[in-house]
């Protein structure tokens, strides 16, 4: 059975993960629809893979589960 869990990040966690992108910019991207996210209470949650895809493009780094 494959592990299909996705790591979800808050805006603060996403900003700390990629140097040079501020929380403000990530929040703007979420609100404008540039970055796929959903709102849980007062927080935006972003899939780590979606963050990398949006920032670095489709041919971004493989996150977890990559076979060597």
N, C-alpha and C positions, 0 to 999 in steps of 0.2 A: 504494500500500500504506500503510495507516495505521500510526502508531507506537503500539503498545499497551503500551509499557514503563511500568512503575509505579515511582515513586521509593520506595525502602524506607528507613526511618529506624530507628536504634537508639533506645532510650529516652532517652538523653542528647540526641540530635539533636532528637527530638520535643519535649522539654522546653524546649530553646532556641528552637524555632520558635514556640511559643505562650507569650507572657508570662503569668505567673500560674499556670502548671501545673508542678508539680515532678516530678522523676524518680520520686519515691516514689509520687505519685498515678497517674502513667502506668503504673507497674509494677503497682499494685493493680488498675487497670482491665484490664490484660492478663490477670492471673491470675484475675480474677473473670469474664472473658468479656464485659465491657462494651465493650471495644475489641478488634476483630479483630486478631490477631497470630499469629505462629508463632515457635517457638523454634529457633534455629540455633546449636547448641552451647550456650554459656551466655548467649547474647544473645536478647532478644526483638526481632523485626523487625516493623515496623508500616508499612503502606502509607500514604503521606502523605494520599491522598484519604480513607482510612478514618479517619484522625485528625481531619481537618477535619469529616467527616460526623458523627462521634461528639460532638465538642465543640460545633460550631456548628449541627448539624442538617442535614437533607437538602438544604436550599436554600442550601448554603454556596458559597464562592467557587470558581469554575471554575479548576482547576489545569492549566496547560499546555494545549496543543492547542485552546484556545478560538478560535473563528473570529470575526473582527471584521467 
